[in-house]
Amino acid sequence: MSMLSGLSTNYGFATAIALIASHKFKPPRWLFTRVIWNPKPMELKQQMDRDKEVTQEDIIEVEPLEE
């Protein structure tokens, strides 16, 4: 059992080093700097416009009445 725990520790360490090397020794970017967490004002406005429900009164205002 002690041999398995030693092997798993060594493989875990090797995996961590390989992961760091694959990212070219740069630390990962902080999650909250993405656009999802910090939207720009224009993107926020566009999202609010997309989420707005269209009522029948809005449709009537846009379409002219034909007689």
PQR file with spaces between the fields and no chain letter, atoms N, CA, C, O and H, PARSE charges and radii, in Angstrom:
ATOM       1  N    MET     1       0.824   -1.187    0.000 -0.4000 1.5000
ATOM       2  CA   MET     1       0.000    0.000    0.000 -0.0000 2.0000
ATOM       3  C    MET     1       0.874    1.258    0.000  0.5500 1.7000
ATOM       4  O    MET     1       0.548    2.248   -0.655 -0.5500 1.4000
ATOM       5  N    SER     2       1.978    1.209    0.736 -0.4000 1.5000
ATOM       6  CA   SER     2       2.863    2.375    0.767 -0.0000 2.0000
ATOM       7  C    SER     2       3.525    2.585   -0.594  0.5500 1.7000
ATOM       8  O    SER     2       3.835    3.717   -0.967 -0.5500 1.4000
ATOM       9  H    SER     2       2.242    0.405    1.268  0.4000 1.0000
ATOM      10  N    MET     3       3.739    1.503   -1.333 -0.4000 1.5000
ATOM      11  CA   MET     3       4.332    1.629   -2.660 -0.0000 2.0000
ATOM      12  C    MET     3       3.345    2.312   -3.607  0.5500 1.7000
ATOM      13  O    MET     3       3.748    3.153   -4.410 -0.5500 1.4000
ATOM      14  H    MET     3       3.487    0.584   -1.031  0.4000 1.0000
ATOM      15  N    LEU     4       2.063    1.963   -3.526 -0.4000 1.5000
ATOM      16  CA   LEU     4       1.061    2.596   -4.373 -0.0000 2.0000
ATOM      17  C    LEU     4       0.925    4.082   -4.057  0.5500 1.7000
ATOM      18  O    LEU     4       0.798    4.899   -4.969 -0.5500 1.4000
ATOM      19  H    LEU     4       1.735    1.280   -2.874  0.4000 1.0000
ATOM      20  N    SER     5       0.949    4.433   -2.792 -0.4000 1.5000
ATOM      21  CA   SER     5       0.836    5.846   -2.446 -0.0000 2.0000
ATOM      22  C    SER     5       2.074    6.615   -2.915  0.5500 1.7000
ATOM      23  O    SER     5       1.956    7.764   -3.341 -0.5500 1.4000
ATOM      24  H    SER     5       1.052    3.769   -2.051  0.4000 1.0000
ATOM      25  N    GLY     6       3.234    6.013   -2.847 -0.4000 1.5000
ATOM      26  CA   GLY     6       4.447    6.661   -3.356 -0.0000 2.0000
ATOM      27  C    GLY     6       4.409    6.845   -4.850  0.5500 1.7000
ATOM      28  O    GLY     6       4.796    7.896   -5.362 -0.5500 1.4000
ATOM      29  H    GLY     6       3.331    5.080   -2.502  0.4000 1.0000
ATOM      30  N    LEU     7       3.939    5.819   -5.566 -0.4000 1.5000
ATOM      31  CA   LEU     7       3.825    5.924   -7.020 -0.0000 2.0000
ATOM      32  C    LEU     7       2.807    6.979   -7.421  0.5500 1.7000
ATOM      33  O    LEU     7       3.051    7.762   -8.340 -0.5500 1.4000
ATOM      34  H    LEU     7       3.625    4.965   -5.151  0.4000 1.0000
ATOM      35  N    SER     8       1.663    7.006   -6.736 -0.4000 1.5000
ATOM      36  CA   SER     8       0.639    7.997   -7.089 -0.0000 2.0000
ATOM      37  C    SER     8       1.131    9.413   -6.791  0.5500 1.7000
ATOM      38  O    SER     8       0.802   10.341   -7.531 -0.5500 1.4000
ATOM      39  H    SER     8       1.465    6.371   -5.990  0.4000 1.0000
ATOM      40  N    THR     9       1.904    9.597   -5.737 -0.4000 1.5000
ATOM      41  CA   THR     9       2.467   10.911   -5.445 -0.0000 2.0000
ATOM      42  C    THR     9       3.437   11.335   -6.534  0.5500 1.7000
ATOM      43  O    THR     9       3.412   12.482   -6.980 -0.5500 1.4000
ATOM      44  H    THR     9       2.172    8.843   -5.137  0.4000 1.0000
ATOM      45  N    ASN    10       4.296   10.408   -6.963 -0.4000 1.5000
ATOM      46  CA   ASN    10       5.256   10.727   -8.016 -0.0000 2.0000
ATOM      47  C    ASN    10       4.561   11.027   -9.345  0.5500 1.7000
ATOM      48  O    ASN    10       4.934   11.976  -10.035 -0.5500 1.4000
ATOM      49  H    ASN    10       4.315    9.477   -6.600  0.4000 1.0000
ATOM      50  N    TYR    11       3.557   10.232   -9.708 -0.4000 1.5000
ATOM      51  CA   TYR    11       2.824   10.479  -10.943 -0.0000 2.0000
ATOM      52  C    TYR    11       2.044   11.791  -10.869  0.5500 1.7000
ATOM      53  O    TYR    11       1.954   12.515  -11.861 -0.5500 1.4000
ATOM      54  H    TYR    11       3.254    9.461   -9.147  0.4000 1.0000
ATOM      55  N    GLY    12       1.493   12.094   -9.723 -0.4000 1.5000
ATOM      56  CA   GLY    12       0.790   13.367   -9.553 -0.0000 2.0000
ATOM      57  C    GLY    12       1.727   14.550   -9.722  0.5500 1.7000
ATOM      58  O    GLY    12       1.372   15.539  -10.364 -0.5500 1.4000
ATOM      59  H    GLY    12       1.567   11.506   -8.918  0.4000 1.0000
ATOM      60  N    PHE    13       2.922   14.456   -9.149 -0.4000 1.5000
ATOM      61  CA   PHE    13       3.916   15.511   -9.294 -0.0000 2.0000
ATOM      62  C    PHE    13       4.347   15.654  -10.751  0.5500 1.7000
ATOM      63  O    PHE    13       4.466   16.768  -11.262 -0.5500 1.4000
ATOM      64  H    PHE    13       3.210   13.653   -8.628  0.4000 1.0000
ATOM      65  N    ALA    14       4.579   14.524  -11.417 -0.4000 1.5000
ATOM      66  CA   ALA    14       4.981   14.560  -12.824 -0.0000 2.0000
ATOM      67  C    ALA    14       3.874   15.149  -13.694  0.5500 1.7000
ATOM      68  O    ALA    14       4.154   15.884  -14.641 -0.5500 1.4000
ATOM      69  H    ALA    14       4.483   13.619  -11.002  0.4000 1.0000
ATOM      70  N    THR    15       2.632   14.835  -13.383 -0.4000 1.5000
ATOM      71  CA   THR    15       1.507   15.380  -14.134 -0.0000 2.0000
ATOM      72  C    THR    15       1.417   16.887  -13.950  0.5500 1.7000
ATOM      73  O    THR    15       1.169   17.617  -14.909 -0.5500 1.4000
ATOM      74  H    THR    15       2.404   14.238  -12.614  0.4000 1.0000
ATOM      75  N    ALA    16       1.617   17.358  -12.726 -0.4000 1.5000
ATOM      76  CA   ALA    16       1.578   18.794  -12.465 -0.0000 2.0000
ATOM      77  C    ALA    16       2.681   19.516  -13.233  0.5500 1.7000
ATOM      78  O    ALA    16       2.440   20.581  -13.800 -0.5500 1.4000
ATOM      79  H    ALA    16       1.818   16.765  -11.946  0.4000 1.0000
ATOM      80  N    ILE    17       3.861   18.961  -13.258 -0.4000 1.5000
ATOM      81  CA   ILE    17       4.970   19.567  -14.005 -0.0000 2.0000
ATOM      82  C    ILE    17       4.667   19.566  -15.504  0.5500 1.7000
ATOM      83  O    ILE    17       4.956   20.545  -16.192 -0.5500 1.4000
ATOM      84  H    ILE    17       4.057   18.096  -12.798  0.4000 1.0000
ATOM      85  N    ALA    18       4.089   18.482  -16.011 -0.4000 1.5000
ATOM      86  CA   ALA    18       3.745   18.411  -17.435 -0.0000 2.0000
ATOM      87  C    ALA    18       2.671   19.434  -17.799  0.5500 1.7000
ATOM      88  O    ALA    18       2.722   20.033  -18.873 -0.5500 1.4000
ATOM      89  H    ALA    18       3.854   17.687  -15.452  0.4000 1.0000
ATOM      90  N    LEU    19       1.702   19.635  -16.910 -0.4000 1.5000
ATOM      91  CA   LEU    19       0.649   20.607  -17.162 -0.0000 2.0000
ATOM      92  C    LEU    19       1.216   22.020  -17.181  0.5500 1.7000
ATOM      93  O    LEU    19       0.855   22.829  -18.035 -0.5500 1.4000
ATOM      94  H    LEU    19       1.661   19.149  -16.037  0.4000 1.0000
ATOM      95  N    ILE    20       2.101   22.312  -16.241 -0.4000 1.5000
ATOM      96  CA   ILE    20       2.734   23.637  -16.205 -0.0000 2.0000
ATOM      97  C    ILE    20       3.583   23.846  -17.449  0.5500 1.7000
ATOM      98  O    ILE    20       3.581   24.937  -18.020 -0.5500 1.4000
ATOM      99  H    ILE    20       2.394   21.654  -15.547  0.4000 1.0000
ATOM     100  N    ALA    21       4.302   22.827  -17.874 -0.4000 1.5000
ATOM     101  CA   ALA    21       5.136   22.941  -19.070 -0.0000 2.0000
ATOM     102  C    ALA    21       4.287   23.111  -20.326  0.5500 1.7000
ATOM     103  O    ALA    21       4.688   23.825  -21.245 -0.5500 1.4000
ATOM     104  H    ALA    21       4.304   21.941  -17.410  0.4000 1.0000
ATOM     105  N    SER    22       3.129   22.472  -20.383 -0.4000 1.5000
ATOM     106  CA   SER    22       2.280   22.604  -21.564 -0.0000 2.0000
ATOM     107  C    SER    22       1.675   24.004  -21.678  0.5500 1.7000
ATOM     108  O    SER    22       1.311   24.431  -22.773 -0.5500 1.4000
ATOM     109  H    SER    22       2.803   21.891  -19.637  0.4000 1.0000
ATOM     110  N    HIS    23       1.566   24.719  -20.559 -0.4000 1.5000
ATOM     111  CA   HIS    23       1.087   26.099  -20.573 -0.0000 2.0000
ATOM     112  C    HIS    23       2.236   27.094  -20.697  0.5500 1.7000
ATOM     113  O    HIS    23       2.061   28.286  -20.443 -0.5500 1.4000
ATOM     114  H    HIS    23       1.862   24.372  -19.670  0.4000 1.0000
ATOM     115  N    LYS    24       3.388   26.612  -21.079 -0.4000 1.5000
ATOM     116  CA   LYS    24       4.587   27.424  -21.306 -0.0000 2.0000
ATOM     117  C    LYS    24       4.986   28.205  -20.063  0.5500 1.7000
ATOM     118  O    LYS    24       5.417   29.355  -20.157 -0.5500 1.4000
ATOM     119  H    LYS    24       3.529   25.644  -21.285  0.4000 1.0000
ATOM     120  N    PHE    25       4.842   27.585  -18.908 -0.4000 1.5000
ATOM     121  CA   PHE    25       5.251   28.113  -17.605 -0.0000 2.0000
ATOM     122  C    PHE    25       4.597   29.448  -17.272  0.5500 1.7000
ATOM     123  O    PHE    25       5.165   30.253  -16.534 -0.5500 1.4000
ATOM     124  H    PHE    25       4.491   26.651  -18.832  0.4000 1.0000
ATOM     125  N    LYS    26       3.400   29.685  -17.816 -0.4000 1.5000
ATOM     126  CA   LYS    26       2.639   30.887  -17.482 -0.0000 2.0000
ATOM     127  C    LYS    26       1.534   30.487  -16.512  0.5500 1.7000
ATOM     128  O    LYS    26       0.942   29.418  -16.662 -0.5500 1.4000
ATOM     129  H    LYS    26       2.939   29.030  -18.416  0.4000 1.0000
ATOM     130  N    PRO    27       1.246   31.327  -15.520 -0.5600 1.5000
ATOM     131  CA   PRO    27       0.138   30.999  -14.632  0.2800 2.0000
ATOM     132  C    PRO    27      -1.190   31.146  -15.384  0.5500 1.7000
ATOM     133  O    PRO    27      -1.272   31.930  -16.329 -0.5500 1.4000
ATOM     134  N    PRO    28      -2.206   30.421  -14.990 -0.5600 1.5000
ATOM     135  CA   PRO    28      -3.492   30.535  -15.686  0.2800 2.0000
ATOM     136  C    PRO    28      -4.105   31.909  -15.486  0.5500 1.7000
ATOM     137  O    PRO    28      -3.853   32.569  -14.478 -0.5500 1.4000
ATOM     138  N    ARG    29      -4.909   32.336  -16.449 -0.4000 1.5000
ATOM     139  CA   ARG    29      -5.582   33.628  -16.316 -0.0000 2.0000
ATOM     140  C    ARG    29      -6.646   33.528  -15.247  0.5500 1.7000
ATOM     141  O    ARG    29      -7.247   32.473  -15.044 -0.5500 1.4000
ATOM     142  H    ARG    29      -5.113   31.799  -17.267  0.4000 1.0000
ATOM     143  N    TRP    30      -6.870   34.619  -14.576 -0.4000 1.5000
ATOM     144  CA   TRP    30      -7.888   34.662  -13.537 -0.0000 2.0000
ATOM     145  C    TRP    30      -9.249   34.561  -14.200  0.5500 1.7000
ATOM     146  O    TRP    30      -9.495   35.205  -15.220 -0.5500 1.4000
ATOM     147  H    TRP    30      -6.382   35.476  -14.741  0.4000 1.0000
ATOM     148  N    LEU    31     -10.119   33.772  -13.638 -0.4000 1.5000
ATOM     149  CA   LEU    31     -11.411   33.460  -14.239 -0.0000 2.0000
ATOM     150  C    LEU    31     -12.287   34.693  -14.405  0.5500 1.7000
ATOM     151  O    LEU    31     -13.014   34.804  -15.392 -0.5500 1.4000
ATOM     152  H    LEU    31      -9.920   33.249  -12.810  0.4000 1.0000
ATOM     153  N    PHE    32     -12.228   35.616  -13.459 -0.4000 1.5000
ATOM     154  CA   PHE    32     -13.164   36.734  -13.454 -0.0000 2.0000
ATOM     155  C    PHE    32     -12.771   37.854  -14.404  0.5500 1.7000
ATOM     156  O    PHE    32     -13.450   38.880  -14.439 -0.5500 1.4000
ATOM     157  H    PHE    32     -11.637   35.526  -12.657  0.4000 1.0000
ATOM     158  N    THR    33     -11.701   37.698  -15.175 -0.4000 1.5000
ATOM     159  CA   THR    33     -11.331   38.728  -16.138 -0.0000 2.0000
ATOM     160  C    THR    33     -11.996   38.488  -17.484  0.5500 1.7000
ATOM     161  O    THR    33     -11.848   39.304  -18.394 -0.5500 1.4000
ATOM     162  H    THR    33     -11.149   36.865  -15.147  0.4000 1.0000
ATOM     163  N    ARG    34     -12.708   37.410  -17.628 -0.4000 1.5000
ATOM     164  CA   ARG    34     -13.363   37.112  -18.902 -0.0000 2.0000
ATOM     165  C    ARG    34     -14.551   38.037  -19.118  0.5500 1.7000
ATOM     166  O    ARG    34     -15.018   38.696  -18.190 -0.5500 1.4000
ATOM     167  H    ARG    34     -12.828   36.748  -16.888  0.4000 1.0000
ATOM     168  N    VAL    35     -15.027   38.076  -20.337 -0.4000 1.5000
ATOM     169  CA   VAL    35     -16.159   38.920  -20.695 -0.0000 2.0000
ATOM     170  C    VAL    35     -17.413   38.465  -19.962  0.5500 1.7000
ATOM     171  O    VAL    35     -18.294   39.276  -19.679 -0.5500 1.4000
ATOM     172  H    VAL    35     -14.648   37.540  -21.092  0.4000 1.0000
ATOM     173  N    ILE    36     -17.499   37.176  -19.652 -0.4000 1.5000
ATOM     174  CA   ILE    36     -18.681   36.649  -18.970 -0.0000 2.0000
ATOM     175  C    ILE    36     -18.857   37.322  -17.620  0.5500 1.7000
ATOM     176  O    ILE    36     -19.977   37.641  -17.224 -0.5500 1.4000
ATOM     177  H    ILE    36     -16.783   36.517  -19.882  0.4000 1.0000
ATOM     178  N    TRP    37     -17.752   37.539  -16.911 -0.4000 1.5000
ATOM     179  CA   TRP    37     -17.839   38.095  -15.565 -0.0000 2.0000
ATOM     180  C    TRP    37     -17.777   39.616  -15.571  0.5500 1.7000
ATOM     181  O    TRP    37     -18.362   40.250  -14.693 -0.5500 1.4000
ATOM     182  H    TRP    37     -16.842   37.280  -17.233  0.4000 1.0000
ATOM     183  N    ASN    38     -17.098   40.211  -16.520 -0.4000 1.5000
ATOM     184  CA   ASN    38     -16.967   41.660  -16.614 -0.0000 2.0000
ATOM     185  C    ASN    38     -17.436   42.117  -17.989  0.5500 1.7000
ATOM     186  O    ASN    38     -16.607   42.466  -18.830 -0.5500 1.4000
ATOM     187  H    ASN    38     -16.623   39.695  -17.234  0.4000 1.0000
ATOM     188  N    PRO    39     -18.737   42.124  -18.237 -0.5600 1.5000
ATOM     189  CA   PRO    39     -19.194   42.514  -19.572  0.2800 2.0000
ATOM     190  C    PRO    39     -18.994   44.006  -19.794  0.5500 1.7000
ATOM     191  O    PRO    39     -19.065   44.802  -18.858 -0.5500 1.4000
ATOM     192  N    LYS    40     -18.745   44.368  -21.033 -0.4000 1.5000
ATOM     193  CA   LYS    40     -18.626   45.772  -21.383 -0.0000 2.0000
ATOM     194  C    LYS    40     -20.032   46.355  -21.462  0.5500 1.7000
ATOM     195  O    LYS    40     -20.984   45.614  -21.708 -0.5500 1.4000
ATOM     196  H    LYS    40     -18.687   43.721  -21.794  0.4000 1.0000
ATOM     197  N    PRO    41     -20.187   47.657  -21.261 -0.5600 1.5000
ATOM     198  CA   PRO    41     -21.536   48.248  -21.236  0.2800 2.0000
ATOM     199  C    PRO    41     -22.349   47.964  -22.484  0.5500 1.7000
ATOM     200  O    PRO    41     -23.550   47.717  -22.382 -0.5500 1.4000
ATOM     201  N    MET    42     -21.735   47.991  -23.662 -0.4000 1.5000
ATOM     202  CA   MET    42     -22.481   47.752  -24.894 -0.0000 2.0000
ATOM     203  C    MET    42     -22.983   46.312  -24.953  0.5500 1.7000
ATOM     204  O    MET    42     -24.119   46.068  -25.360 -0.5500 1.4000
ATOM     205  H    MET    42     -20.759   48.192  -23.745  0.4000 1.0000
ATOM     206  N    GLU    43     -22.153   45.367  -24.554 -0.4000 1.5000
ATOM     207  CA   GLU    43     -22.574   43.968  -24.562 -0.0000 2.0000
ATOM     208  C    GLU    43     -23.685   43.736  -23.554  0.5500 1.7000
ATOM     209  O    GLU    43     -24.594   42.944  -23.803 -0.5500 1.4000
ATOM     210  H    GLU    43     -21.231   45.565  -24.223  0.4000 1.0000
ATOM     211  N    LEU    44     -23.621   44.415  -22.425 -0.4000 1.5000
ATOM     212  CA   LEU    44     -24.661   44.285  -21.404 -0.0000 2.0000
ATOM     213  C    LEU    44     -25.985   44.819  -21.926  0.5500 1.7000
ATOM     214  O    LEU    44     -27.037   44.224  -21.688 -0.5500 1.4000
ATOM     215  H    LEU    44     -22.883   45.058  -22.223  0.4000 1.0000
ATOM     216  N    LYS    45     -25.935   45.959  -22.649 -0.4000 1.5000
ATOM     217  CA   LYS    45     -27.158   46.535  -23.217 -0.0000 2.0000
ATOM     218  C    LYS    45     -27.748   45.607  -24.271  0.5500 1.7000
ATOM     219  O    LYS    45     -28.963   45.413  -24.318 -0.5500 1.4000
ATOM     220  H    LYS    45     -25.080   46.442  -22.842  0.4000 1.0000
ATOM     221  N    GLN    46     -26.895   45.033  -25.119 -0.4000 1.5000
ATOM     222  CA   GLN    46     -27.389   44.117  -26.146 -0.0000 2.0000
ATOM     223  C    GLN    46     -28.020   42.886  -25.525  0.5500 1.7000
ATOM     224  O    GLN    46     -29.027   42.385  -26.026 -0.5500 1.4000
ATOM     225  H    GLN    46     -25.909   45.191  -25.081  0.4000 1.0000
ATOM     226  N    GLN    47     -27.446   42.397  -24.448 -0.4000 1.5000
ATOM     227  CA   GLN    47     -28.012   41.232  -23.788 -0.0000 2.0000
ATOM     228  C    GLN    47     -29.359   41.575  -23.164  0.5500 1.7000
ATOM     229  O    GLN    47     -30.287   40.767  -23.207 -0.5500 1.4000
ATOM     230  H    GLN    47     -26.628   42.804  -24.041  0.4000 1.0000
ATOM     231  N    MET    48     -29.472   42.759  -22.591 -0.4000 1.5000
ATOM     232  CA   MET    48     -30.742   43.163  -21.998 -0.0000 2.0000
ATOM     233  C    MET    48     -31.801   43.305  -23.078  0.5500 1.7000
ATOM     234  O    MET    48     -32.959   42.949  -22.860 -0.5500 1.4000
ATOM     235  H    MET    48     -28.718   43.415  -22.556  0.4000 1.0000
ATOM     236  N    ASP    49     -31.416   43.827  -24.249 -0.4000 1.5000
ATOM     237  CA   ASP    49     -32.364   43.953  -25.347 -0.0000 2.0000
ATOM     238  C    ASP    49     -32.825   42.587  -25.845  0.5500 1.7000
ATOM     239  O    ASP    49     -33.987   42.419  -26.212 -0.5500 1.4000
ATOM     240  H    ASP    49     -30.475   44.117  -24.426  0.4000 1.0000
ATOM     241  N    ARG    50     -31.913   41.607  -25.858 -0.4000 1.5000
ATOM     242  CA   ARG    50     -32.269   40.253  -26.283 -0.0000 2.0000
ATOM     243  C    ARG    50     -33.218   39.596  -25.287  0.5500 1.7000
ATOM     244  O    ARG    50     -34.126   38.861  -25.675 -0.5500 1.4000
ATOM     245  H    ARG    50     -30.968   41.744  -25.560  0.4000 1.0000
ATOM     246  N    ASP    51     -33.002   39.863  -24.012 -0.4000 1.5000
ATOM     247  CA   ASP    51     -33.803   39.216  -22.983 -0.0000 2.0000
ATOM     248  C    ASP    51     -35.166   39.867  -22.788  0.5500 1.7000
ATOM     249  O    ASP    51     -36.037   39.301  -22.126 -0.5500 1.4000
ATOM     250  H    ASP    51     -32.264   40.460  -23.697  0.4000 1.0000
ATOM     251  N    LYS    52     -35.357   41.056  -23.361 -0.4000 1.5000
ATOM     252  CA   LYS    52     -36.617   41.769  -23.175 -0.0000 2.0000
ATOM     253  C    LYS    52     -37.741   41.044  -23.918  0.5500 1.7000
ATOM     254  O    LYS    52     -37.580   40.634  -25.067 -0.5500 1.4000
ATOM     255  H    LYS    52     -34.650   41.515  -23.899  0.4000 1.0000
ATOM     256  N    GLU    53     -38.860   40.896  -23.250 -0.4000 1.5000
ATOM     257  CA   GLU    53     -40.003   40.255  -23.884 -0.0000 2.0000
ATOM     258  C    GLU    53     -40.716   41.251  -24.788  0.5500 1.7000
ATOM     259  O    GLU    53     -40.813   42.436  -24.468 -0.5500 1.4000
ATOM     260  H    GLU    53     -38.991   41.229  -22.316  0.4000 1.0000
ATOM     261  N    VAL    54     -41.205   40.770  -25.896 -0.4000 1.5000
ATOM     262  CA   VAL    54     -41.944   41.609  -26.827 -0.0000 2.0000
ATOM     263  C    VAL    54     -43.424   41.428  -26.537  0.5500 1.7000
ATOM     264  O    VAL    54     -43.945   40.313  -26.565 -0.5500 1.4000
ATOM     265  H    VAL    54     -41.127   39.808  -26.156  0.4000 1.0000
ATOM     266  N    THR    55     -44.083   42.523  -26.262 -0.4000 1.5000
ATOM     267  CA   THR    55     -45.524   42.464  -25.981 -0.0000 2.0000
ATOM     268  C    THR    55     -46.291   42.802  -27.252  0.5500 1.7000
ATOM     269  O    THR    55     -45.713   43.240  -28.247 -0.5500 1.4000
ATOM     270  H    THR    55     -43.660   43.429  -26.239  0.4000 1.0000
ATOM     271  N    GLN    56     -47.585   42.594  -27.200 -0.4000 1.5000
ATOM     272  CA   GLN    56     -48.415   42.879  -28.364 -0.0000 2.0000
ATOM     273  C    GLN    56     -48.467   44.384  -28.618  0.5500 1.7000
ATOM     274  O    GLN    56     -48.575   44.814  -29.766 -0.5500 1.4000
ATOM     275  H    GLN    56     -48.054   42.239  -26.391  0.4000 1.0000
ATOM     276  N    GLU    57     -48.391   45.182  -27.558 -0.4000 1.5000
ATOM     277  CA   GLU    57     -48.397   46.640  -27.738 -0.0000 2.0000
ATOM     278  C    GLU    57     -47.153   47.108  -28.473  0.5500 1.7000
ATOM     279  O    GLU    57     -47.214   48.050  -29.263 -0.5500 1.4000
ATOM     280  H    GLU    57     -48.304   44.833  -26.625  0.4000 1.0000
ATOM     281  N    ASP    58     -46.012   46.450  -28.216 -0.4000 1.5000
ATOM     282  CA   ASP    58     -44.788   46.802  -28.939 -0.0000 2.0000
ATOM     283  C    ASP    58     -44.946   46.507  -30.427  0.5500 1.7000
ATOM     284  O    ASP    58     -44.487   47.283  -31.265 -0.5500 1.4000
ATOM     285  H    ASP    58     -45.962   45.684  -27.575  0.4000 1.0000
ATOM     286  N    ILE    59     -45.581   45.409  -30.755 -0.4000 1.5000
ATOM     287  CA   ILE    59     -45.777   45.040  -32.154 -0.0000 2.0000
ATOM     288  C    ILE    59     -46.724   46.022  -32.833  0.5500 1.7000
ATOM     289  O    ILE    59     -46.501   46.408  -33.981 -0.5500 1.4000
ATOM     290  H    ILE    59     -45.954   44.778  -30.074  0.4000 1.0000
ATOM     291  N    ILE    60     -47.775   46.426  -32.136 -0.4000 1.5000
ATOM     292  CA   ILE    60     -48.740   47.363  -32.690 -0.0000 2.0000
ATOM     293  C    ILE    60     -48.086   48.719  -32.946  0.5500 1.7000
ATOM     294  O    ILE    60     -48.386   49.366  -33.949 -0.5500 1.4000
ATOM     295  H    ILE    60     -47.956   46.113  -31.203  0.4000 1.0000
ATOM     296  N    GLU    61     -47.194   49.160  -32.051 -0.4000 1.5000
ATOM     297  CA   GLU    61     -46.515   50.434  -32.223 -0.0000 2.0000
ATOM     298  C    GLU    61     -45.609   50.416  -33.445  0.5500 1.7000
ATOM     299  O    GLU    61     -45.483   51.422  -34.142 -0.5500 1.4000
ATOM     300  H    GLU    61     -46.950   48.634  -31.235  0.4000 1.0000
ATOM     301  N    VAL    62     -44.979   49.278  -33.707 -0.4000 1.5000
ATOM     302  CA   VAL    62     -44.027   49.202  -34.815 -0.0000 2.0000
ATOM     303  C    VAL    62     -44.756   49.072  -36.151  0.5500 1.7000
ATOM     304  O    VAL    62     -44.387   49.734  -37.121 -0.5500 1.4000
ATOM     305  H    VAL    62     -45.081   48.461  -33.140  0.4000 1.0000
ATOM     306  N    GLU    63     -45.765   48.246  -36.211 -0.4000 1.5000
ATOM     307  CA   GLU    63     -46.473   48.013  -37.474 -0.0000 2.0000
ATOM     308  C    GLU    63     -47.564   49.063  -37.670  0.5500 1.7000
ATOM     309  O    GLU    63     -48.390   49.263  -36.779 -0.5500 1.4000
ATOM     310  H    GLU    63     -46.066   47.708  -35.423  0.4000 1.0000
ATOM     311  N    PRO    64     -47.582   49.733  -38.811 -0.5600 1.5000
ATOM     312  CA   PRO    64     -48.665   50.704  -39.062  0.2800 2.0000
ATOM     313  C    PRO    64     -49.968   49.958  -39.344  0.5500 1.7000
ATOM     314  O    PRO    64     -49.978   48.863  -39.906 -0.5500 1.4000
ATOM     315  N    LEU    65     -51.030   50.574  -38.946 -0.4000 1.5000
ATOM     316  CA   LEU    65     -52.341   49.976  -39.179 -0.0000 2.0000
ATOM     317  C    LEU    65     -52.744   50.187  -40.626  0.5500 1.7000
ATOM     318  O    LEU    65     -52.655   51.301  -41.142 -0.5500 1.4000
ATOM     319  H    LEU    65     -51.022   51.464  -38.490  0.4000 1.0000
ATOM     320  N    GLU    66     -53.179   49.138  -41.273 -0.4000 1.5000
ATOM     321  CA   GLU    66     -53.624   49.233  -42.668 -0.0000 2.0000
ATOM     322  C    GLU    66     -55.144   49.271  -42.687  0.5500 1.7000
ATOM     323  O    GLU    66     -55.810   48.475  -42.026 -0.5500 1.4000
ATOM     324  H    GLU    66     -53.251   48.233  -40.854  0.4000 1.0000
ATOM     325  N    GLU    67     -55.664   50.190  -43.438 -0.4000 1.5000
ATOM     326  CA   GLU    67     -57.121   50.310  -43.543 -0.0000 2.0000
ATOM     327  C    GLU    67     -57.592   50.150  -44.959  0.5500 1.7000
ATOM     328  O    GLU    67     -58.792   50.224  -45.223 -0.5500 1.4000
ATOM     329  H    GLU    67     -55.123   50.837  -43.975  0.4000 1.0000
